């Protein structure tokens, strides 16, 4: 429990605050018209902090998975979440604009799109496996979890948006790519993300019905991590589609999306930290009980 005792929810929240502070320190002068856009510096800050966020998430998830040696489904779930974090960390490096310094036009090229989605698709597969196996595992416990009508409505709404994007896919970033791999991977990634978002709705309902506790908090944050990713991807896709019905998305400032994307990795780490904290507290309580029992035994002697 070395990582669990050190990478606490408080540490994760401090990391998120530092991430936002350093990035805004560079970006706000540009918004106010005081400096030109310092994209490379902004990207370097984001890459550094977000890589560490996913690294924290991966380490914590691996440690949690180690607790479930005798519970196969939950072990698979947390290992899958660890894989999602690890692959997402690689994606953060791939997406860094620092590479524009050594490869002119890297971020605007179609090779970048292929590399980006080669990371996105397996990361989404791992996330989906993690969410589904975790949800099924808690469902099998038989605690009376029930999906409500509004949950079904949310899931149907997500899939309707995905269908809309598929219909008007010409506006997607990889739609004009000369590489069929890039075009297909983007569509597969969107579909997988919709499935993940739908699974997160179910996971959130389970967390609500748990009525408190560290595990419930971990599931809530994990669900929000997945749902926020889905919302950001869908909103940005709708902005690119330039449809009159969704023209309101064009008025959302870019920095809101950038802050949202920078919050996402920290949410993954925060979910793992809340779950890991549960084990740390249990270990502390066990230690205190053993100390009390030892003291009683000494007094009896």
N, C-alpha and C positions, 0 to 999 in steps of 0.2 A: 504493500500500500504506500510505497514511497511517493509516487505521483499524486495519488488521491489526497494525501495529507498536505501536499505543498501547492498543488494547483486547485485552489478552492474557488467557489463562485465569486468571492470577493476579488481574488486575483484576476479572474476573467473579466469582471466588470471594470476593474482598474485598467486592464489592457485595452478594452473597448474605448474607455474614456481617453486614454493616451492616443490611441489610433485616431479618433475623431479630432482631438485637439491639434495634433501635429498636421493632419491633412487640412483642416480648416485654416490653420495658421498660414498655410501656403496658398490655399484657394480663395479665401475671403478677399485679400487685396486685389485679386483679379476681378472678382464680382463687383468690387467697389471702383474699379477702373484705375487702381493705383499702380498695378504692375501688369506685364503681359502674362499670358497663360504659361505656367511652368509645368508642363505636362510630365516631363521626365522626373522631376522632383516629386510631384504628386504621385506618380506611378511607383516610384521607389519606396515612398512611405507606405503606400497601400500594400505593395508586394511584401515588404518586410513584416508588417504587422499581421497581415492575413495569413501568411505562411506559418507564422508562429501560432496563430489561433487554430488552424487546422492540425498543426503538429500536437498542440495540447489535446485537441479532441481525439486524435488517433491514439496517443499514449494512454489517455484515460479510458477510452473504449476497450483497448487491448487489456488493460488491467481489470476492468469490469468483466470482460469475457472470461478471464481466468478464474473468476469466482463461480462460474457455472459449468464446472467440469462434469457435473452429474445431471445437468439440465440442458439437453442437446439444443432445443429450439432457441432458448435465450442466449446460449453461447454463440450459435450461428448469427443471431440478430446483432449482438454487439460486435462480433468479428466483422460482419458486413458493414456496420456503421464505421468501424475503424478503417476498413478498406475505402469507404466513401470519403472519409476525411483525408486519407493518404493520397488518393488519386486527385482529390480536389486541391490539395497542396501543390501537386505537380501542375495542375491547371493554372493556379495562381502565377506560377513562374512562367508558364507558356504565354499568359496574357499580359505580361509586363511590357510596358512601352520602352523599357530600357533597351530592349533588343533593337529598337529603331536606330540606336546609335551605331550598331555594327551591321545592320541589315536594313538598308533604306526602304521605307514603305512596308516594313514587316507587318504592322498591325492592319494595314489597308489591303494586304494581299490575300489571295484565296488560299495560299498554303497555310497561312495563319488560321484560317477558318477550319481547314481540315484537321490541323493539330489540336485546335481548341476542342472540337467535337469528338476527336479520338479520346479525349480525357473526359468530356461531359457524359458521353453515353455509358461507359463502364461505371462511372461514379453514380449515375442515376440508377443503373441496374443494382448496384450494391445498396444504395439507399432504399430502393423498393423492396429488396430482399429483407433488409433489416426491419423495415416498418411492418411488412406482412408477417414475418415470423414472430416478431414481438407481439403484434396484435393477436395473432392466432394463439400464441402461448398463453396470454392473459385470458383470452376467451375460453380456453380449455380448462382453466382453473374453476370455472363455473360460479363466478361471483355475481351473475345476473346482469352483466353489461348489456345495454340495449341501445341500438342506433335509432335516433329520433327522425321525424319527418324532415326537419330543417337540415339535418345532416345529409339526407338523400338529395334535398334541393340544392345544397352547396355543391355536391359532387356532380349533379346533372349540369349545373351552371358552368363548372370548370370544363366539362367535356364539350359543352356547346361552344365555349370560347375557342377550344382547341380545334373543333370542326371549322369554325369561322376562319381561323388562321390557316388551316390546311387549304380551304377553298381559295383564299387570297394569298397564297404562299409566295407570289411573285415579289412581295415586299420584304421578304425575309433576307437577312444578311447574306446567306449562301445561295439564294435563289438563282443568281446569275453566275454562280461559280462554274468554271469549265470542268471541275472535278465532280463527277456524279457521287463519289464517296462523301464529299462535303455536304452536298444537297440532301442526300439520304440520311446521313448521320444527324443533321439538324432536325429533320422531321421526326426521326426515331427518338432523339433526345427530348423533343417537346412532348411527344406522346408518353414517354416514360415519366416525365416530370408531372404530367397531368395525373397519371396513376399514383405517383408519390403523394401529390397534393390531396387526392381523394383518400388515400390511406391515412394521411395525417388528420383528416377530419374525424375518422373513426377513432384514431389514437387519442385525439383531444377529448372526444366524448367519453372514452374510458377514464381519462385523467379526471374529468369533471365528476364522474360517478364514484371515483375513489375517495372523494371528499377530503382532500388534504394529504399532507405528507411529502417527504422528499421525492419518492418515486413519482407521485402525481405531478409534482413540479417539474421533474425531469421530462416526463412525457408531454406536458404542456409546452415546454420550451422546444422540445424536439419537433412537436407538431407545428409550432410557430416557425421554426427554422425552415421546415419543408414548405409550409404554406407561403411564407414570405418569398422564398425563391420562386415559387410558381407565380405569385402575383407580379413580381418584378419582371420575370421573363415574358409573361403574357402582356403586361402593360407596355413594355418596350417593343414587343412584336407589333402590337396594335398601333403604336406611334409610327412605326416604320411602314405599316400598311396604308397609312394616310386615308382612312375611311372617314367620311363625313360624320357617321354615327358615333365615332370615337375621337372626334377632333379635340375633345377636352383633355386627352392625354398629352397633346402637343403643348399645352400650357403648363404642364408640370416641369419645373426647372430641372435641368440635368443633374445639378448637384444633389437633389433629393434622391434620385436613382443611385447616384454614386455612394451616398451615405448609406442607403439601403443595402447595397451590395457589400459594403464594408462591414455592416452589422451582421450579415448572414454567417460568416465563419465563426464569429464570436458566439452566436446563438448555438451552433453545433457544439462548441467547447463548453458553453454554459450548461447545456442539457447533460452532458457527460459529467460535469463537475457536481451538479446536484445529485445525480445518481451515485457517484463515487463518495460523496459526503455522507450518504446514508450508511455506507460500509464503515467509514471512519468513525462515525458516532457509535455504531454498534460495537466496534472494537474497543472504543473508549469505555463504554458502559460495561463490557465484559471484563476489562482490566480493573475497573473500579470494584466490581462484584468480587473478583478474585482477591483483590487487596483487602476488602472487607471480610471475606471468609477467612483469609489468612490471619487477620487481626483477631477475629473471634476464636480461631483455633489456638492462637498464642495465649489469649486470655484464659481459655479453658485449661491450658497446661499450667 
